Amino acid sequence: MLVSGRGKDHEAQENVKNNQREMKNMNRILTVEESGLICIFVGESRGEAIEDMKRVLPYLDDTDMEELSHRVIGKLRNMADKDFTGLEFVAVK
């Protein structure tokens, strides 16, 4: 018996709202530069993006790009797969 008048539909809606809030927070965690770099390497999975970035590191001759790459790899490692798949990466021309 539901005393509060809230059922499973309400709970599902709240879960969707919470997930949307989490994704917005995740987007705030990544800078524009970090998101742009991920766009270059985004593949089927978070792990694939990490491995692709690591493969390129030895060929970078720009310290700013090296620093950015290491920072992004660290953030991707700390991110859950479900959070990564929920992100939208849009390459800007």
SELUMMAR-811883 format. One line per 8 residues: for each residue x, y, z of N, C-alpha, C. Coordinates in nm, 3 decimals, decimal comma. Layout:
X Y Z X Y Z X Y Z; ...
// end
This chain:
0,083 -0,117 0,000 0,000 0,000 0,000 0,088 0,124 0,000; 0,061 0,216 -0,091 0,138 0,339 -0,102 0,065 0,452 -0,030; 0,119 0,492 0,081 0,057 0,597 0,161 0,088 0,735 0,103; 0,210 0,754 0,056 0,250 0,886 0,012 0,196 0,921 -0,126; 0,139 0,826 -0,196 0,086 0,853 -0,329 0,192 0,847 -0,437; 0,311 0,808 -0,402 0,419 0,797 -0,498 0,442 0,651 -0,530; 0,438 0,621 -0,657 0,457 0,483 -0,700 0,587 0,465 -0,775; 0,591 0,354 -0,848 0,711 0,322 -0,924 0,735 0,422 -1,036
0,628 0,477 -1,094 0,645 0,577 -1,200 0,718 0,700 -1,147; 0,680 0,744 -1,029 0,745 0,861 -0,970 0,892 0,829 -0,942; 0,918 0,712 -0,890 1,055 0,671 -0,861 1,139 0,667 -0,989; 1,082 0,616 -1,096 1,152 0,610 -1,224 1,183 0,751 -1,275; 1,088 0,842 -1,262 1,109 0,980 -1,305 1,219 1,046 -1,224; 1,222 1,019 -1,096 1,326 1,076 -1,010 1,463 1,020 -1,049; 1,469 0,892 -1,083 1,596 0,832 -1,126 1,645 0,897 -1,255; 1,555 0,924 -1,348 1,591 0,989 -1,474 1,645 1,129 -1,445
1,577 1,203 -1,359 1,622 1,338 -1,323 1,760 1,334 -1,258; 1,782 1,239 -1,169 1,912 1,227 -1,103 2,021 1,194 -1,203; 1,992 1,104 -1,297 2,091 1,068 -1,399 2,124 1,188 -1,487; 2,023 1,268 -1,521 2,046 1,387 -1,603 2,133 1,487 -1,528; 2,108 1,504 -1,398 2,190 1,593 -1,317 2,335 1,545 -1,312; 2,353 1,415 -1,296 2,488 1,359 -1,292 2,561 1,384 -1,423; 2,493 1,369 -1,536 2,555 1,391 -1,666 2,592 1,538 -1,684; 2,508 1,628 -1,640 2,541 1,771 -1,648 2,664 1,801 -1,565
2,672 1,742 -1,446 2,789 1,761 -1,361 2,914 1,705 -1,427; 2,901 1,590 -1,493 3,015 1,530 -1,561 3,062 1,620 -1,674; 2,968 1,679 -1,748 3,006 1,771 -1,855 3,079 1,893 -1,800; 3,045 1,936 -1,681 3,113 2,050 -1,619 3,254 2,012 -1,575; 3,276 1,886 -1,548 3,407 1,841 -1,504 3,509 1,851 -1,618; 3,464 1,831 -1,740 3,552 1,837 -1,856 3,554 1,978 -1,913; 3,674 2,029 -1,938 3,685 2,160 -2,002 3,656 2,146 -2,151; 3,642 2,258 -2,219 3,620 2,256 -2,364 3,738 2,188 -2,433
3,859 2,219 -2,389 3,978 2,160 -2,449 3,981 2,009 -2,428; 3,944 1,965 -2,307 3,942 1,822 -2,277 3,837 1,750 -2,361; 3,721 1,810 -2,372 3,615 1,751 -2,454 3,659 1,743 -2,600; 3,726 1,848 -2,648 3,774 1,849 -2,786 3,875 1,738 -2,811; 3,965 1,717 -2,716 4,063 1,610 -2,731 3,994 1,474 -2,733; 3,898 1,455 -2,646 3,826 1,327 -2,642 3,755 1,303 -2,775; 3,703 1,410 -2,837 3,637 1,395 -2,968 3,729 1,332 -3,070; 3,855 1,362 -3,063 3,951 1,306 -3,158 3,966 1,156 -3,138
3,961 1,114 -3,014 3,991 0,975 -2,980 3,870 0,891 -2,943; 3,754 0,951 -2,938 3,637 0,877 -2,892 3,612 0,758 -2,984; 3,589 0,645 -2,924 3,564 0,522 -2,999 3,446 0,449 -2,942; 3,458 0,321 -2,934 3,349 0,238 -2,885 3,335 0,244 -2,733; 3,444 0,278 -2,665 3,438 0,273 -2,519 3,535 0,373 -2,457; 3,519 0,392 -2,329 3,608 0,477 -2,251 3,749 0,419 -2,253; 3,759 0,288 -2,235 3,888 0,221 -2,235 3,961 0,236 -2,368; 3,886 0,229 -2,477 3,945 0,245 -2,610 4,000 0,387 -2,628
3,926 0,485 -2,581 3,972 0,624 -2,590 4,101 0,642 -2,509; 4,106 0,584 -2,391 4,226 0,592 -2,307 4,345 0,530 -2,378; 4,327 0,409 -2,430 4,437 0,339 -2,497 4,485 0,414 -2,620; 4,392 0,470 -2,697 4,430 0,548 -2,815 4,512 0,671 -2,776; 4,472 0,738 -2,671 4,547 0,856 -2,624 4,686 0,816 -2,576; 4,696 0,705 -2,504 4,825 0,659 -2,455 4,919 0,623 -2,570; 4,864 0,568 -2,678 4,946 0,532 -2,794 5,008 0,655 -2,860; 4,940 0,767 -2,855 4,985 0,889 -2,922 5,086 0,968 -2,836
5,082 0,951 -2,706 5,167 1,029 -2,616 5,314 1,036 -2,658; 5,378 0,927 -2,696 5,521 0,935 -2,730 5,550 1,025 -2,852; 5,449 1,052 -2,932 5,468 1,130 -3,054 5,437 1,279 -3,037; 5,389 1,316 -2,921 5,357 1,457 -2,897 5,485 1,534 -2,866; 5,503 1,646 -2,932 5,620 1,728 -2,903 5,581 1,864 -2,847; 5,459 1,872 -2,798 5,406 1,994 -2,739 5,373 1,965 -2,594; 5,439 2,035 -2,502 5,419 2,006 -2,359 5,276 2,035 -2,314; 5,211 2,135 -2,373 5,072 2,164 -2,336 4,981 2,049 -2,376
5,005 1,992 -2,495 4,923 1,879 -2,540 4,950 1,755 -2,456; 5,075 1,737 -2,416 5,108 1,624 -2,329 5,035 1,637 -2,197; 5,041 1,757 -2,139 4,973 1,782 -2,011 4,822 1,760 -2,025; 4,765 1,814 -2,130 4,621 1,797 -2,155 4,586 1,650 -2,169; 4,666 1,577 -2,244 4,640 1,434 -2,266 4,646 1,356 -2,136; 4,747 1,382 -2,055 4,759 1,312 -1,926 4,640 1,346 -1,836; 4,600 1,471 -1,836 4,486 1,514 -1,753 4,358 1,443 -1,798; 4,337 1,437 -1,928 4,215 1,372 -1,981 4,218 1,223 -1,952
4,332 1,160 -1,971 4,343 1,017 -1,941 4,308 0,993 -1,795; 4,358 1,076 -1,706 4,326 1,062 -1,563 4,178 1,076 -1,535; 4,115 1,174 -1,599 3,971 1,194 -1,577 3,892 1,077 -1,634; 3,933 1,026 -1,748 3,863 0,912 -1,807 3,878 0,787 -1,721; 3,995 0,769 -1,663 4,016 0,653 -1,575 3,926 0,660 -1,452; 3,901 0,781 -1,404 3,818 0,798 -1,284 3,669 0,801 -1,314; 3,634 0,795 -1,440 3,494 0,802 -1,482 3,439 0,661 -1,501; 3,316 0,641 -1,464 3,251 0,513 -1,486 3,213 0,499 -1,634
3,211 0,376 -1,682 3,172 0,352 -1,821 3,035 0,409 -1,853; 2,941 0,394 -1,761 2,806 0,445 -1,786 2,805 0,597 -1,798; 2,891 0,664 -1,724 2,901 0,809 -1,734 2,961 0,850 -1,869; 3,061 0,775 -1,913 3,124 0,806 -2,041 3,027 0,788 -2,157; 2,953 0,679 -2,156 2,860 0,655 -2,267 2,746 0,756 -2,268; 2,720 0,819 -2,156 2,614 0,919 -2,149 2,657 1,057 -2,196; 2,788 1,076 -2,214 2,838 1,206 -2,258 2,819 1,223 -2,408; 2,798 1,346 -2,448 2,788 1,378 -2,591 2,909 1,459 -2,629
2,984 1,409 -2,726 3,100 1,481 -2,775 3,068 1,529 -2,915; 3,076 1,659 -2,932 3,045 1,720 -3,061 3,168 1,796 -3,108; 3,220 1,753 -3,220 3,336 1,822 -3,277 3,291 1,954 -3,337; 3,363 2,059 -3,305 3,333 2,192 -3,357 3,426 2,219 -3,474; 3,367 2,268 -3,583 3,447 2,296 -3,702 3,486 2,441 -3,706
// end
